[in-house]
Amino acid sequence: MTKSLNRVILESVLFVAIMGFSSQTHSHRVRRCSPRTSTLTFPDDFKYCKADSSNSSCLVDLIQDTLIKLGTKGISSPINFNINPMTLDFWNFQVEVDAVKTHEYFWDLKHPTLWNATVLFASFDTSSLTLTYTTFHDHLAQYNGRYKIWGQLYHDQDSNPEVIYGNGTADRHVYNLTLEHTIVFVPADIKNTQYFFVGSYDLTVIGFTDATFNYQNLYNGDQTLGKRAGYLMNENAVKIVFHQVDSFTELLVTMLKQYTQTLVSSVPSSKILAHLAG
């Protein structure tokens, strides 16, 4: 039973790999991806590792293959499912760095490049059913979100703060981002059928090199004030993203759990075992 369990968990890496990657007040809601045309079947058309495989390159290849397939094609069986783009319905956070103090709200923020990652490392502990892997994202984009912002900007430490406000569309970009994923799997019986669930998912930002923001319609379209504010926001973009790390990783984990749970619940473990027994 232990060997079969380990085999199932290794195959479960397929559904976990659908993701490429504070003390703030924040909240968020996520949305499922809409289905696209595909001929792939889960788990039959995906790579897997043997339960006794100790070669981490096997897991690296498995996760890389899964990211590409779920990001470009998705699956059509047993359900219609893909991960591009992942859409965040709502995200609310506060920013407090030296020059920027804002309240921001986002709606319908799309993540079309989240799956497009390079898998650097992967390992699986069969005793604790824990998968750890690292992904590198040269460009993680959040596109076409509607936003509202208000707060204060400090162009000079000795000057009075300037009010910032606006609503419209916005893009956010993070560059050369490295994420470490740690997932613990938990088996469960539902109506005498066994399924596997994500017991916990931890995501750690190892680092990134740059970030940029593009807010349309700041100050109700005043180009002079908007350009001035946008320049200061981008000058402080790396600090702002660092300040948002906890909120950002939490929303990514929330999306991961929703998408993986949808995929996993469509396949009883017995079907995965039958596939592995081939």
MARSE-244208 format. One record per residue (C-alpha): x, y, z; residue in three letters; residue number from 1; chain. Coordinates in Angstrom, 2 decimals, decimal comma. Layout:
// MARSE-244208
{{X Y Z} ala NUM A}
...
//
This chain:
// MARSE-244208
{{0,00 0,00 0,00} met 1 A}
{{2,86 2,37 0,83} thr 2 A}
{{4,45 1,79 -2,54} lys 3 A}
{{1,13 2,41 -4,30} ser 4 A}
{{0,58 5,50 -2,22} leu 5 A}
{{3,98 6,86 -3,18} asn 6 A}
{{3,29 6,17 -6,84} arg 7 A}
{{0,04 8,08 -6,64} val 8 A}
{{1,72 11,00 -4,92} ile 9 A}
{{4,41 11,18 -7,56} leu 10 A}
{{1,75 11,27 -10,23} glu 11 A}
{{-0,01 13,94 -8,19} ser 12 A}
{{2,96 16,15 -8,98} val 13 A}
{{1,22 16,63 -12,31} leu 14 A}
{{-1,67 18,57 -10,85} phe 15 A}
{{0,44 20,47 -8,35} val 16 A}
{{2,71 21,75 -11,09} ala 17 A}
{{-0,03 23,91 -12,60} ile 18 A}
{{1,72 26,93 -11,09} met 19 A}
{{4,92 28,15 -12,41} gly 20 A}
{{5,14 31,06 -8,35} phe 21 A}
{{2,60 40,83 5,01} ser 22 A}
{{1,76 42,67 7,47} ser 23 A}
{{-0,41 44,51 4,97} gln 24 A}
{{-4,18 44,56 5,06} thr 25 A}
{{-5,35 42,62 2,00} his 26 A}
{{-8,00 40,36 0,56} ser 27 A}
{{-8,56 38,58 -2,73} his 28 A}
{{-10,82 36,33 -4,80} arg 29 A}
{{-9,81 34,07 -7,66} val 30 A}
{{-11,55 32,74 -10,75} arg 31 A}
{{-11,25 29,50 -12,66} arg 32 A}
{{-9,76 29,51 -16,12} cys 33 A}
{{-12,17 29,14 -19,00} ser 34 A}
{{-11,74 25,92 -21,02} pro 35 A}
{{-10,02 25,86 -24,40} arg 36 A}
{{-9,94 23,27 -27,16} thr 37 A}
{{-7,62 20,40 -26,25} ser 38 A}
{{-7,20 16,69 -26,93} thr 39 A}
{{-5,07 15,91 -23,88} leu 40 A}
{{-6,27 13,54 -21,17} thr 41 A}
{{-5,18 13,71 -17,54} phe 42 A}
{{-3,16 11,83 -16,43} pro 43 A}
{{-2,56 9,64 -19,47} asp 44 A}
{{-0,88 12,26 -21,67} asp 45 A}
{{1,50 13,56 -18,99} phe 46 A}
{{4,93 12,37 -17,93} lys 47 A}
{{5,39 10,69 -14,57} tyr 48 A}
{{8,21 9,33 -12,46} cys 49 A}
{{8,57 5,85 -11,08} lys 50 A}
{{7,95 5,61 -7,35} ala 51 A}
{{11,51 4,42 -6,71} asp 52 A}
{{13,11 7,10 -8,86} ser 53 A}
{{15,74 9,08 -6,93} ser 54 A}
{{16,73 11,21 -9,89} asn 55 A}
{{15,48 14,76 -9,33} ser 56 A}
{{15,87 15,50 -13,05} ser 57 A}
{{12,87 13,22 -13,62} cys 58 A}
{{10,71 15,46 -11,42} leu 59 A}
{{12,13 18,58 -13,04} val 60 A}
{{11,18 17,25 -16,48} asp 61 A}
{{7,76 16,16 -15,21} leu 62 A}
{{6,88 19,56 -13,77} ile 63 A}
{{8,25 21,39 -16,80} gln 64 A}
{{6,21 19,20 -19,14} asp 65 A}
{{3,08 19,75 -17,07} thr 66 A}
{{3,46 23,52 -16,96} leu 67 A}
{{3,84 23,68 -20,73} ile 68 A}
{{0,89 21,40 -21,49} lys 69 A}
{{-1,53 22,99 -19,03} leu 70 A}
{{-0,42 26,47 -20,06} gly 71 A}
{{-0,60 26,01 -23,82} thr 72 A}
{{-3,25 23,34 -24,40} lys 73 A}
{{-4,96 22,35 -21,18} gly 74 A}
{{-6,88 19,10 -20,98} ile 75 A}
{{-10,24 18,00 -22,37} ser 76 A}
{{-10,68 14,83 -20,29} ser 77 A}
{{-11,90 14,04 -17,68} pro 78 A}
{{-12,72 17,78 -17,50} ile 79 A}
{{-12,02 20,86 -19,59} asn 80 A}
{{-9,20 22,59 -17,76} phe 81 A}
{{-6,30 24,97 -18,44} asn 82 A}
{{-4,26 27,50 -16,52} ile 83 A}
{{-3,81 30,36 -18,98} asn 84 A}
{{-4,61 32,94 -18,00} pro 85 A}
{{-5,25 32,67 -14,30} met 86 A}
{{-7,52 35,54 -13,30} thr 87 A}
{{-7,71 37,27 -9,94} leu 88 A}
{{-11,22 38,61 -9,40} asp 89 A}
{{-10,29 40,94 -6,57} phe 90 A}
{{-7,15 42,06 -4,73} trp 91 A}
{{-6,99 44,71 -2,03} asn 92 A}
{{-3,82 45,88 -0,27} phe 93 A}
{{-2,04 48,79 1,37} gln 94 A}
{{1,45 50,03 0,53} val 95 A}
{{3,68 51,88 2,97} glu 96 A}
{{7,22 52,53 1,79} val 97 A}
{{9,33 55,66 2,16} asp 98 A}
{{7,82 57,66 -0,69} ala 99 A}
{{4,52 55,84 -1,32} val 100 A}
{{1,56 55,31 1,02} lys 101 A}
{{-1,48 54,03 -0,86} thr 102 A}
{{-4,64 51,94 -0,72} his 103 A}
{{-5,14 49,93 -3,92} glu 104 A}
{{-7,96 47,76 -5,28} tyr 105 A}
{{-7,74 45,54 -8,37} phe 106 A}
{{-10,39 43,61 -10,30} trp 107 A}
{{-10,03 41,02 -13,10} asp 108 A}
{{-6,24 40,96 -12,95} leu 109 A}
{{-4,99 38,37 -15,46} lys 110 A}
{{-1,81 36,31 -15,09} his 111 A}
{{-1,03 35,04 -18,63} pro 112 A}
{{2,65 34,24 -18,03} thr 113 A}
{{2,43 32,44 -14,70} leu 114 A}
{{2,84 28,98 -16,22} trp 115 A}
{{5,79 30,07 -18,40} asn 116 A}
{{8,52 29,20 -15,90} ala 117 A}
{{11,80 27,32 -15,93} thr 118 A}
{{11,95 24,55 -13,34} val 119 A}
{{15,37 24,67 -11,67} leu 120 A}
{{15,14 21,97 -9,02} phe 121 A}
{{12,71 19,38 -7,68} ala 122 A}
{{12,69 16,75 -4,93} ser 123 A}
{{10,10 14,48 -3,36} phe 124 A}
{{10,17 13,03 0,17} asp 125 A}
{{8,14 9,80 0,14} thr 126 A}
{{8,01 9,55 3,95} ser 127 A}
{{6,37 12,97 4,47} ser 128 A}
{{4,69 13,13 1,03} leu 129 A}
{{6,33 16,50 0,46} thr 130 A}
{{7,25 17,92 -2,92} leu 131 A}
{{9,68 20,83 -3,15} thr 132 A}
{{10,55 22,57 -6,39} tyr 133 A}
{{11,97 25,88 -7,57} thr 134 A}
{{10,81 27,92 -10,56} thr 135 A}
{{12,36 30,88 -12,34} phe 136 A}
{{10,13 33,45 -14,08} his 137 A}
{{11,99 35,92 -16,27} asp 138 A}
{{8,81 38,01 -16,60} his 139 A}
{{5,74 37,57 -14,42} leu 140 A}
{{2,97 39,81 -15,73} ala 141 A}
{{-0,37 40,92 -14,35} gln 142 A}
{{-2,41 42,42 -17,21} tyr 143 A}
{{-5,54 44,44 -17,89} asn 144 A}
{{-6,76 44,76 -14,33} gly 145 A}
{{-9,15 47,49 -13,32} arg 146 A}
{{-7,87 49,47 -10,39} tyr 147 A}
{{-8,67 52,19 -7,90} lys 148 A}
{{-5,94 53,93 -5,94} ile 149 A}
{{-5,69 56,73 -3,43} trp 150 A}
{{-3,05 57,81 -0,97} gly 151 A}
{{-0,03 60,04 -0,64} gln 152 A}
{{3,26 60,41 -2,50} leu 153 A}
{{6,40 62,00 -1,08} tyr 154 A}
{{8,47 63,45 -3,92} his 155 A}
{{10,84 65,06 -1,43} asp 156 A}
{{11,33 64,17 2,20} gln 157 A}
{{11,13 67,83 3,19} asp 158 A}
{{8,02 68,60 1,13} ser 159 A}
{{4,36 68,13 1,91} asn 160 A}
{{2,83 64,88 0,58} pro 161 A}
{{1,01 64,93 -2,73} glu 162 A}
{{-2,35 63,20 -2,99} val 163 A}
{{-2,57 60,39 -5,55} ile 164 A}
{{-5,83 59,04 -6,90} tyr 165 A}
{{-7,12 57,34 -10,02} gly 166 A}
{{-9,13 54,51 -11,57} asn 167 A}
{{-8,79 52,73 -14,87} gly 168 A}
{{-6,68 49,83 -16,15} thr 169 A}
{{-3,24 48,83 -14,95} ala 170 A}
{{-0,43 46,38 -15,71} asp 171 A}
{{2,13 45,14 -13,19} arg 172 A}
{{5,38 43,33 -14,03} his 173 A}
{{8,00 41,50 -11,97} val 174 A}
{{11,28 40,39 -13,55} tyr 175 A}
{{13,69 37,52 -12,85} asn 176 A}
{{11,55 36,11 -10,08} leu 177 A}
{{12,57 32,89 -8,31} thr 178 A}
{{9,98 30,98 -6,27} leu 179 A}
{{10,34 27,96 -4,01} glu 180 A}
{{7,25 25,74 -3,73} his 181 A}
{{6,70 23,27 -0,87} thr 182 A}
{{3,61 21,07 -1,06} ile 183 A}
{{2,41 18,43 1,40} val 184 A}
{{-0,11 15,89 0,08} phe 185 A}
{{-2,96 14,34 2,08} val 186 A}
{{-5,06 11,31 0,99} pro 187 A}
{{-8,80 11,24 1,69} ala 188 A}
{{-11,69 8,83 1,07} asp 189 A}
{{-14,87 10,27 -0,41} ile 190 A}
{{-17,78 7,85 -0,71} lys 191 A}
{{-15,40 4,88 -0,61} asn 192 A}
{{-13,19 6,36 -3,34} thr 193 A}
{{-9,74 7,69 -2,58} gln 194 A}
{{-8,57 11,11 -3,77} tyr 195 A}
{{-5,51 13,19 -3,04} phe 196 A}
{{-5,62 16,77 -1,79} phe 197 A}
{{-3,11 19,51 -1,14} val 198 A}
{{-2,75 19,55 2,63} gly 199 A}
{{-0,54 22,62 2,61} ser 200 A}
{{1,22 24,78 0,06} tyr 201 A}
{{4,02 27,15 1,01} asp 202 A}
{{5,46 29,60 -1,48} leu 203 A}
{{8,65 31,56 -0,82} thr 204 A}
{{9,98 34,42 -2,92} val 205 A}
{{13,71 33,75 -3,20} ile 206 A}
{{14,32 37,00 -5,06} gly 207 A}
{{13,65 39,20 -8,07} phe 208 A}
{{15,59 41,97 -9,82} thr 209 A}
{{13,08 44,56 -11,00} asp 210 A}
{{9,44 45,59 -11,21} ala 211 A}
{{7,40 48,09 -13,20} thr 212 A}
{{3,85 49,46 -13,00} phe 213 A}
{{1,64 51,11 -15,60} asn 214 A}
{{-1,45 52,89 -14,23} tyr 215 A}
{{-3,76 54,40 -16,82} gln 216 A}
{{-5,97 57,41 -15,99} asn 217 A}
{{-4,26 58,63 -12,84} leu 218 A}
{{-5,77 61,95 -11,72} tyr 219 A}
{{-8,67 61,38 -14,10} asn 220 A}
{{-6,39 61,58 -17,11} gly 221 A}
{{-4,20 64,54 -16,16} asp 222 A}
{{-1,06 63,67 -18,12} gln 223 A}
{{1,31 65,92 -16,23} thr 224 A}
{{0,33 64,72 -12,76} leu 225 A}
{{-0,03 61,13 -13,94} gly 226 A}
{{3,44 61,03 -15,48} lys 227 A}
{{4,96 62,56 -12,33} arg 228 A}
{{3,20 60,06 -10,05} ala 229 A}
{{3,97 57,11 -12,34} gly 230 A}
{{7,65 58,00 -12,33} tyr 231 A}
{{7,79 58,00 -8,52} leu 232 A}
{{5,80 54,75 -8,29} met 233 A}
{{8,23 53,02 -10,65} asn 234 A}
{{11,25 54,48 -8,87} glu 235 A}
{{9,95 52,69 -5,77} asn 236 A}
{{8,55 49,61 -7,57} ala 237 A}
{{11,06 47,12 -6,11} val 238 A}
{{10,39 48,38 -2,57} lys 239 A}
{{6,65 48,21 -3,20} ile 240 A}
{{6,79 44,63 -4,45} val 241 A}
{{8,94 43,60 -1,48} phe 242 A}
{{6,34 45,19 0,77} his 243 A}
{{3,62 43,16 -1,01} gln 244 A}
{{5,44 39,80 -0,91} val 245 A}
{{3,22 38,19 1,74} asp 246 A}
{{0,00 39,36 0,10} ser 247 A}
{{1,24 38,42 -3,37} phe 248 A}
{{2,37 34,91 -2,44} thr 249 A}
{{-0,84 34,32 -0,49} glu 250 A}
{{-2,99 35,14 -3,50} leu 251 A}
{{-0,83 32,86 -5,69} leu 252 A}
{{-1,26 30,01 -3,20} val 253 A}
{{-5,01 30,63 -3,11} thr 254 A}
{{-5,16 30,36 -6,90} met 255 A}
{{-3,01 27,21 -6,81} leu 256 A}
{{-5,30 25,43 -4,38} lys 257 A}
{{-8,45 26,29 -6,30} gln 258 A}
{{-7,09 25,19 -9,66} tyr 259 A}
{{-5,35 22,04 -8,39} thr 260 A}
{{-8,37 20,97 -6,37} gln 261 A}
{{-10,56 21,25 -9,46} thr 262 A}
{{-8,18 19,06 -11,42} leu 263 A}
{{-7,51 16,49 -8,71} val 264 A}
{{-11,13 15,97 -7,76} ser 265 A}
{{-11,87 14,86 -11,32} ser 266 A}
{{-9,63 11,77 -11,09} val 267 A}
{{-9,97 9,02 -8,45} pro 268 A}
{{-6,65 7,66 -7,28} ser 269 A}
{{-7,63 4,22 -8,58} ser 270 A}
{{-7,61 5,61 -12,11} lys 271 A}
{{-4,17 7,08 -11,59} ile 272 A}
{{-2,97 3,76 -10,18} leu 273 A}
{{-4,37 1,95 -13,21} ala 274 A}
{{-2,49 4,38 -15,44} his 275 A}
{{0,75 3,80 -13,56} leu 276 A}
{{0,29 0,03 -13,65} ala 277 A}
{{-0,23 0,49 -17,40} gly 278 A}
//
